[in-house]
């Protein structure tokens, strides 16, 4: 099958082909999900040099374990579980060496930045930076559930399974994360 034919296939078909060892299907699947994974990690940590490594690690784990996915309709929660586990491992590794905290000077620099060209694109870009900076101030247990809910669109049940947390705890954490985010961004909204 030519490479262009894979581009026309839906995700479920690509997964089935990849599970049977079709490397072209796996390549197309990776191409489709890598930007989402990178984006998710960029909202979880501000360490730019680590984001690419974390993304690569998640893609490798996905490629290695795709054969074990039983239900192709559960691909997104399955992949988010991989991303979440890699992030938790990353936090544990770095907690021993240093605290994962956003530099307050960096946060103020983002908030105070004004020298951009006019237009909605600039405004959107600045707002996105502010939101990301505010997200990075949240404790990781609040940050991960909020990102899984708001950016990945997962259900509360799926988030509970992925984070190995009770459903009520997930709802509570999302609520607290939203309140903290709102408080952090109150001067902008």
N, C-alpha and C positions, 0 to 999 in steps of 0.2 A: 504494500500500500504506500502511495507517495506521501511525502511529508505534508503537502497541502490538504490531503484528505483528512488528516488528523485534526486539522484546524476546524473542520466542519462538524466534528463529532461532539456529542454532549459529554459531560463529565463522567456520567455513569458508564458509558461505553468505553471511554478512555481508561477508567479504573479496571473494568473487566479485561480489557486487552493487556493492561500493565500487569495484572495479576497472573496472566498467562505467559509473562516474560517478554512482551512486546516493548522493546526499548524506545521505539519512536512514540508510542502512546504515552509512555512514562515521561519522556522529554516534553511532550505537549502538556501533560498534566502539571509538571513542574513549572513550565512557562506560565501557565494560567494562575497558579496559586502563589508564586514566589513574591509578587508585589504585595498581596494581602498579608503574607507572613511578615515581610519586612516592615510594613506599616504597623502591624500589631506590636512587633518588638520595639519599634520607634516610639510607641506610646507607653511602653513598659519601662524603658530605660533611656537615659539621655546620653549614654556612652556610645557615640557614633561608631567608633571602631569595633565595638562589640556587637552592634546590631547586625552587621553583615555576617559575622561569624555565627551568631545565634540563628540567623535565617538559613545559612548553609547547613548547620547542624540539624535543624528541623526538616529541611528538604531531604537530607540524607537518611534521616530516620524514617520519613514518610516512604521514600523509595525502597528502603530495606524491608519495611514492614507492611507494605501495601497488600501483599499476598495474604495477610492475616485478617484483613477487613472483611467481615462476613456480609454486611448489608451496605451496598453502595450508596443508599439514601442517607446513611449515617456518616458519610465521608467528612462533612464539615465539622460536626462535633468531635469525630475521631481525630482530625487534624488539629483542631483547637486543643484537644487533650495533649497532643504531642508538644505543641507550642507552650502550653501552660507548664507541663512537666519540665521542659528545657529551661523555662524562665525560673521556676522554683529552684532547679539545680544551680543555675547561674547565681541566684541570690544567695544560696547557701555557700557556694564557692567564694563569693566576694565578701560575704559577711565575716569570714575569718580574717580577711586581709584588711578590709576597710568598710566603712559604712556606705551603703548605697543611698546617698542623699543628693538632692539637687543643690547645687551651689547657689546660695541666696543672691550673690552678686550677679550671677548669670540670669536668674529670674528677674531681678530688677532691670537688668540690661534689656531683656526682652520686653518687659512692661513699658519701659521708658523710651523705647526706640520710636523715633518719629520721622526720621529722614528718608522716607520712601516716596516714590512717585505717586501721584494721585490716581484714583481709579478703584473700582470694586475689587479687582484682582489683588491689589496691594492690601486693601482692607481685609479681604478674606485670608490672605496669607498671614497677616499680622494676627488676626483673630485665631487662626489655626495654631500659631506659635504660642499665643497666650493660653489656649485650651490645653495644648500639650504640656506647657510648663506647669499649669495648674494640676494636670493629671499626675505629673511626676512628683508633686508634693504629697500626694496621697500615699498612705502605707500600702505596701504591695498587695495585701489581702483585699483591700478595698479597690485598688486600681485594677486588678485582674478581673474581678467580677463585673465591674463597670464597663471595661473594655469588651469583655465577652458579650455583655448585654447590648450595649449601645453601638459598638462598632462592628461586631460580628453578628448581631441579631439573634443570638441564641436564646432559647427559652430558659426560664428559671430552673426547670428540671434538668436540662442539659448542663447548665452551669453547676448545679449541685453535684451531678455525676463527675464532671470534669475536675472540679476542685475538691471532690470527696468531702463535701460539706452538706449539712442538713439544709433542706429547702428553706426553712424559716431563717436560718443564718444567712443564706444567700440573699433573700429579700431584705433583711436588715442591713447587710453590708452595702447593697446597692443603694438603699435609701440613705444611709450615712454618707456614702461616697458622693451622691448627688448633692446632699446638703453642704458637704465640705467644698465641693467644686463650685457650687453656687456662691458660697461665702468667699472663696478665693477670687472669683470673677465678678463680685458685686459692683466694683467700680467701673466695670466695662459693660454691664448689661442693665 
